[in-house]
Amino acid sequence: MNENQIKYPLKRELDGIYYRVEREGKFFNLCFTDLTVGEQREFLERLNTEGLIRMCHLLAEALRTVGEQFDIFRADK
């Protein structure tokens, strides 16, 4: 990979919050957690307050589901 190439996150489809992005001339519907930081920022800037609140609830539910599936707890607690 040369220094001008973007390293895209691994596509895991964990959160179910999809956003349409263009990458290298092709369009993809990707989960929020599978977006680059720049793509995430672009998505978040389009949301109003209610949209941001809903998104936080959806991300919390996705995190809770992953934690329950793998029985994960914070190590420092």
PEKAGI-V469588 format. One line per field, one symbol per residue. psi: psi as a letter, one per 30 degrees, with the letter a starting at -180 (. if undefined). Layout:
psi: ???
This chain:
psi: klffkkjklkjfhefgjkkklkkhgkkkjllefglleeeeeeeeffkaeeeeeeeeeeeeeeeeeeeeeghklkfg.
